[in-house]
Amino acid sequence: MRGIGNRASPRPLYPQALSKAKGPAKRRHLRRNGPVRVQHPCFTPVFPRGRRMSPAGTRHIPVLGREAVEWLAAKSGGIYVDATFGAGGYSRAILETGGTRVIGIDRDRTAIAGGFDLVEGSEGRLILVEDRFSHLDEICAAQGFSAVDGVVMDVGVSSMQLDDAGRGFSFRLGGPLDMRMGHDGPTAADVIAKASETDLADIIYVFGEERRSRAVARAIVAARAQAPIATTRALADIVAKVVRSKPGDIHPATRTFQALRIFANQELDELHLALSAAERVLKPGGRLVVVSFHSLEDRIVKNFLTDRGKSAGGSRHLPEVAQAAPSFHILTRRPLAPREQEIAANPRARSAKLRAAERTSAPAHPADALPAWPRLSDVMRGG
Ligand SMILES: C[S@@+](CC[C@H](N)C(=O)[O-])C[C@H]1O[C@@H](n2cnc3c(N)ncnc32)[C@H](O)[C@@H]1O
């Protein structure tokens, strides 16, 4: 496999932020969180209409790709953050506008490695960073950008992650019960092994919206007393015994798998933090575009934008209280959904929703407290 930081990679890498890369140079290994900039004499950006092979051979079809980039309104000279690089579909489309620069972020090292060709062909306009998107303002600052013109996020998992049995995301494919998008922290199997029955039930209820969460948690605890639950198939079989489904329904393990994936990756906390980070780093007039895939994510985006888009109100009966001025102007009153054609070509697009907003010149609001849902560190501590 060829990729950034891969020994087999035949290409030189320049892991300095914005330093000028000159001539042939020694290949260096990608350091964790290290930016990569590669200079190449010719760049022929191509928006692939969703057809690009991942390093593993599975293709990820960018969902609402054209719309996301249109709402971003990329312009020459602009600096954009693609907070969920994945297979690079969005970054590639932004780079099609000449003179743009893109900072691509992904917590998955495999995704970053898969972006090698795009970096190489970008004439120094694309930097890739392996990190969590909740750090996006710090990542921009580390690259020398105190403010950017746009942030786009396409949250959730990629097809490459879902379709790689070894990553353990899918109950349809046999594999280790891993589910980590990055390569650190506890796996889903660790969570299953360690969490109390009450925590498991809460996790499955809150992040999976599974009505039978208590029965599923009970079944997991009974099964793990016999033998560790280490594979996707083992977990799917345990869940299928307590969650009934009719023909045509989703697989009975769908919600439990979603819950464990969201929990193990702290996905909703990440999204909360990333929205505030985007608010801090966007220039006045800069755009935020978010594509989400389920109601839990969309609710977070909607509530954040509604809150930040509120005009300062207050009651004439109450003493005047300093109210934060709106930091965003909402561009999509209702979320955009994919067209039927897109859904037919890519069923994974079915539940996607896009929301967009433009940053005002008001100061960023203080970051909101994170909701009181189960936390990975507490559960793994047994607290
Ligand atoms: C749906 S894919 C993005 C696909 C991309 N728009 C494209 O066109 O190829 C989501 C990507 O975001 C990454 N991701 C999810 N949560 C993340 C987080 N908190 N920080 C950084 N990357 C994250 C995943 O690893 C995955 O590669």
The ligand as a Gaussian input file, in Angstrom:
#p B3LYP/6-31G(d) Opt

LIG

0 1
 C      -17.837000      10.725000       5.877000
 S      -16.100000      10.685000       5.886000
 C      -15.650000      12.121000       4.996000
 C      -15.579000      11.897000       3.519000
 C      -15.050000      13.059000       2.749000
 N      -15.912000      14.220000       2.779000
 C      -14.814000      12.670000       1.308000
 O      -15.353000      13.318000       0.404000
 O      -14.105000      11.700000       1.075000
 C      -15.738000      11.185000       7.516000
 C      -14.256000      11.220000       7.842000
 O      -14.131000      12.041000       8.989000
 C      -13.218000      11.468000       9.877000
 N      -13.597000      11.900000      11.216000
 C      -14.727000      11.621000      11.883000
 N      -14.713000      12.204000      13.087000
 C      -13.550000      12.889000      13.170000
 C      -12.968000      13.715000      14.169000
 N      -13.566000      13.927000      15.331000
 N      -11.789000      14.287000      13.911000
 C      -11.161000      14.079000      12.713000
 N      -11.657000      13.296000      11.754000
 C      -12.839000      12.706000      11.960000
 C      -13.361000       9.973000       9.684000
 O      -12.185000       9.314000      10.075000
 C      -13.647000       9.873000       8.191000
 O      -12.486000       9.661000       7.463000

